Every structure is written in C-alpha cells, then in structure tokens.
Amino acid sequence: MKKNNKILMILATVATAAASLVATSACYWSFYQPEEPKSLREE
C-alpha cells in the first residue's frame, strides 16, 4: 500500500509541474500581439 501511495504522490507532482508549464506558456502566447495588416486598418 505504501508503494502505491508513493507512486501516486510522484504522479501528482509530475502532473502539477506539467500543468504549471502549460499554463505559463499559454500566458506568454496571450500577450503576443502581431502588427495589424494595412488592409485591415480603418483610416
């Protein structure tokens, strides 16, 4: 039982770290603002 519990704790730690990395990269993508093409500008 203790071995199973240890495996689950390690799995939870790895899953939390992976989720943190994915969330961080998503935040970086949301701040990216490409330049608006001239054909779409309202002048």
Backbone as XML, in Angstrom:
<?xml version="1.0"?>
<chain id="A" units="angstrom">
  <residue number="1" name="MET">
    <atom name="N" x="0.826" y="-1.207" z="0.000"/>
    <atom name="CA" x="0.000" y="0.000" z="0.000"/>
    <atom name="C" x="0.864" y="1.263" z="0.000"/>
  </residue>
  <residue number="2" name="LYS">
    <atom name="N" x="1.953" y="1.245" z="0.762"/>
    <atom name="CA" x="2.804" y="2.434" z="0.827"/>
    <atom name="C" x="3.482" y="2.701" z="-0.514"/>
  </residue>
  <residue number="3" name="LYS">
    <atom name="N" x="3.844" y="1.624" z="-1.221"/>
    <atom name="CA" x="4.485" y="1.787" z="-2.516"/>
    <atom name="C" x="3.514" y="2.424" z="-3.508"/>
  </residue>
  <residue number="4" name="ASN">
    <atom name="N" x="2.259" y="1.996" z="-3.472"/>
    <atom name="CA" x="1.229" y="2.553" z="-4.349"/>
    <atom name="C" x="0.996" y="4.031" z="-4.038"/>
  </residue>
  <residue number="5" name="ASN">
    <atom name="N" x="0.995" y="4.369" z="-2.753"/>
    <atom name="CA" x="0.792" y="5.753" z="-2.334"/>
    <atom name="C" x="1.942" y="6.642" z="-2.812"/>
  </residue>
  <residue number="6" name="LYS">
    <atom name="N" x="3.161" y="6.130" z="-2.745"/>
    <atom name="CA" x="4.330" y="6.895" z="-3.176"/>
    <atom name="C" x="4.273" y="7.152" z="-4.683"/>
  </residue>
  <residue number="7" name="ILE">
    <atom name="N" x="3.859" y="6.149" z="-5.450"/>
    <atom name="CA" x="3.743" y="6.305" z="-6.898"/>
    <atom name="C" x="2.702" y="7.367" z="-7.241"/>
  </residue>
  <residue number="8" name="LEU">
    <atom name="N" x="1.584" y="7.353" z="-6.524"/>
    <atom name="CA" x="0.543" y="8.352" z="-6.774"/>
    <atom name="C" x="1.013" y="9.759" z="-6.426"/>
  </residue>
  <residue number="9" name="MET">
    <atom name="N" x="1.798" y="9.888" z="-5.366"/>
    <atom name="CA" x="2.320" y="11.208" z="-4.989"/>
    <atom name="C" x="3.288" y="11.728" z="-6.051"/>
  </residue>
  <residue number="10" name="ILE">
    <atom name="N" x="4.136" y="10.842" z="-6.572"/>
    <atom name="CA" x="5.072" y="11.243" z="-7.624"/>
    <atom name="C" x="4.307" y="11.638" z="-8.887"/>
  </residue>
  <residue number="11" name="LEU">
    <atom name="N" x="3.296" y="10.864" z="-9.229"/>
    <atom name="CA" x="2.485" y="11.168" z="-10.405"/>
    <atom name="C" x="1.775" y="12.515" z="-10.255"/>
  </residue>
  <residue number="12" name="ALA">
    <atom name="N" x="1.255" y="12.788" z="-9.066"/>
    <atom name="CA" x="0.580" y="14.068" z="-8.819"/>
    <atom name="C" x="1.561" y="15.232" z="-8.930"/>
  </residue>
  <residue number="13" name="THR">
    <atom name="N" x="2.777" y="15.045" z="-8.452"/>
    <atom name="CA" x="3.793" y="16.100" z="-8.537"/>
    <atom name="C" x="4.164" y="16.383" z="-9.988"/>
  </residue>
  <residue number="14" name="VAL">
    <atom name="N" x="4.358" y="15.329" z="-10.760"/>
    <atom name="CA" x="4.701" y="15.497" z="-12.179"/>
    <atom name="C" x="3.552" y="16.159" z="-12.934"/>
  </residue>
  <residue number="15" name="ALA">
    <atom name="N" x="2.311" y="15.751" z="-12.645"/>
    <atom name="CA" x="1.159" y="16.338" z="-13.320"/>
    <atom name="C" x="1.016" y="17.817" z="-12.971"/>
  </residue>
  <residue number="16" name="THR">
    <atom name="N" x="1.273" y="18.176" z="-11.719"/>
    <atom name="CA" x="1.194" y="19.578" z="-11.312"/>
    <atom name="C" x="2.262" y="20.414" z="-12.012"/>
  </residue>
  <residue number="17" name="ALA">
    <atom name="N" x="3.467" y="19.875" z="-12.111"/>
    <atom name="CA" x="4.544" y="20.595" z="-12.802"/>
    <atom name="C" x="4.216" y="20.770" z="-14.283"/>
  </residue>
  <residue number="18" name="ALA">
    <atom name="N" x="3.670" y="19.741" z="-14.910"/>
    <atom name="CA" x="3.315" y="19.838" z="-16.329"/>
    <atom name="C" x="2.211" y="20.867" z="-16.538"/>
  </residue>
  <residue number="19" name="ALA">
    <atom name="N" x="1.226" y="20.880" z="-15.652"/>
    <atom name="CA" x="0.141" y="21.856" z="-15.766"/>
    <atom name="C" x="0.658" y="23.277" z="-15.593"/>
  </residue>
  <residue number="20" name="SER">
    <atom name="N" x="1.608" y="23.453" z="-14.701"/>
    <atom name="CA" x="2.193" y="24.780" z="-14.490"/>
    <atom name="C" x="2.928" y="25.256" z="-15.741"/>
  </residue>
  <residue number="21" name="LEU">
    <atom name="N" x="3.676" y="24.361" z="-16.379"/>
    <atom name="CA" x="4.398" y="24.736" z="-17.600"/>
    <atom name="C" x="3.434" y="25.095" z="-18.727"/>
  </residue>
  <residue number="22" name="VAL">
    <atom name="N" x="2.366" y="24.340" z="-18.880"/>
    <atom name="CA" x="1.392" y="24.604" z="-19.938"/>
    <atom name="C" x="0.701" y="25.943" z="-19.687"/>
  </residue>
  <residue number="23" name="ALA">
    <atom name="N" x="0.333" y="26.212" z="-18.451"/>
    <atom name="CA" x="-0.340" y="27.475" z="-18.122"/>
    <atom name="C" x="0.587" y="28.663" z="-18.362"/>
  </residue>
  <residue number="24" name="THR">
    <atom name="N" x="1.856" y="28.509" z="-18.028"/>
    <atom name="CA" x="2.815" y="29.598" z="-18.234"/>
    <atom name="C" x="2.993" y="29.888" z="-19.710"/>
  </residue>
  <residue number="25" name="SER">
    <atom name="N" x="3.112" y="28.857" z="-20.535"/>
    <atom name="CA" x="3.298" y="29.093" z="-21.964"/>
    <atom name="C" x="2.035" y="29.693" z="-22.577"/>
  </residue>
  <residue number="26" name="ALA">
    <atom name="N" x="0.860" y="29.340" z="-22.073"/>
    <atom name="CA" x="-0.383" y="29.928" z="-22.579"/>
    <atom name="C" x="-0.439" y="31.417" z="-22.256"/>
  </residue>
  <residue number="27" name="CYS">
    <atom name="N" x="0.061" y="31.801" z="-21.103"/>
    <atom name="CA" x="0.087" y="33.220" z="-20.748"/>
    <atom name="C" x="1.018" y="33.994" z="-21.674"/>
  </residue>
  <residue number="28" name="TYR">
    <atom name="N" x="2.157" y="33.391" z="-22.006"/>
    <atom name="CA" x="3.071" y="34.065" z="-22.925"/>
    <atom name="C" x="2.430" y="34.255" z="-24.297"/>
  </residue>
  <residue number="29" name="TRP">
    <atom name="N" x="1.680" y="33.274" z="-24.775"/>
    <atom name="CA" x="1.039" y="33.381" z="-26.084"/>
    <atom name="C" x="-0.038" y="34.450" z="-26.071"/>
  </residue>
  <residue number="30" name="SER">
    <atom name="N" x="-0.749" y="34.630" z="-24.962"/>
    <atom name="CA" x="-1.849" y="35.599" z="-24.938"/>
    <atom name="C" x="-1.335" y="37.035" z="-24.972"/>
  </residue>
  <residue number="31" name="PHE">
    <atom name="N" x="-0.094" y="37.264" z="-24.558"/>
    <atom name="CA" x="0.443" y="38.627" z="-24.572"/>
    <atom name="C" x="0.998" y="39.011" z="-25.938"/>
  </residue>
  <residue number="32" name="TYR">
    <atom name="N" x="1.135" y="38.043" z="-26.845"/>
    <atom name="CA" x="1.692" y="38.313" z="-28.173"/>
    <atom name="C" x="0.650" y="39.035" z="-29.023"/>
  </residue>
  <residue number="33" name="GLN">
    <atom name="N" x="0.979" y="40.220" z="-29.502"/>
    <atom name="CA" x="0.074" y="41.000" z="-30.342"/>
    <atom name="C" x="0.773" y="41.282" z="-31.674"/>
  </residue>
  <residue number="34" name="PRO">
    <atom name="N" x="0.395" y="40.576" z="-32.728"/>
    <atom name="CA" x="1.024" y="40.842" z="-34.025"/>
    <atom name="C" x="0.583" y="42.200" z="-34.578"/>
  </residue>
  <residue number="35" name="GLU">
    <atom name="N" x="1.352" y="42.734" z="-35.500"/>
    <atom name="CA" x="1.024" y="44.025" z="-36.102"/>
    <atom name="C" x="-0.179" y="43.857" z="-37.035"/>
  </residue>
  <residue number="36" name="GLU">
    <atom name="N" x="-1.073" y="44.806" z="-36.990"/>
    <atom name="CA" x="-2.289" y="44.741" z="-37.821"/>
    <atom name="C" x="-1.941" y="45.036" z="-39.279"/>
  </residue>
  <residue number="37" name="PRO">
    <atom name="N" x="-2.391" y="44.194" z="-40.208"/>
    <atom name="CA" x="-2.103" y="44.441" z="-41.627"/>
    <atom name="C" x="-2.722" y="45.763" z="-42.100"/>
  </residue>
  <residue number="38" name="LYS">
    <atom name="N" x="-2.082" y="46.392" z="-43.080"/>
    <atom name="CA" x="-2.576" y="47.678" z="-43.586"/>
    <atom name="C" x="-3.963" y="47.532" z="-44.197"/>
  </residue>
  <residue number="39" name="SER">
    <atom name="N" x="-4.269" y="46.383" z="-44.800"/>
    <atom name="CA" x="-5.580" y="46.198" z="-45.454"/>
    <atom name="C" x="-6.727" y="46.134" z="-44.446"/>
  </residue>
  <residue number="40" name="LEU">
    <atom name="N" x="-6.426" y="45.866" z="-43.189"/>
    <atom name="CA" x="-7.495" y="45.765" z="-42.173"/>
    <atom name="C" x="-7.634" y="47.041" z="-41.323"/>
  </residue>
  <residue number="41" name="ARG">
    <atom name="N" x="-6.731" y="47.966" z="-41.510"/>
    <atom name="CA" x="-6.801" y="49.185" z="-40.697"/>
    <atom name="C" x="-7.929" y="50.095" z="-41.171"/>
  </residue>
  <residue number="42" name="GLU">
    <atom name="N" x="-8.567" y="50.741" z="-40.197"/>
    <atom name="CA" x="-9.619" y="51.731" z="-40.528"/>
    <atom name="C" x="-8.976" y="53.107" z="-40.496"/>
  </residue>
  <residue number="43" name="GLU">
    <atom name="N" x="-8.880" y="53.717" z="-41.637"/>
    <atom name="CA" x="-8.229" y="55.044" z="-41.702"/>
    <atom name="C" x="-9.176" y="56.072" z="-42.293"/>
  </residue>
</chain>
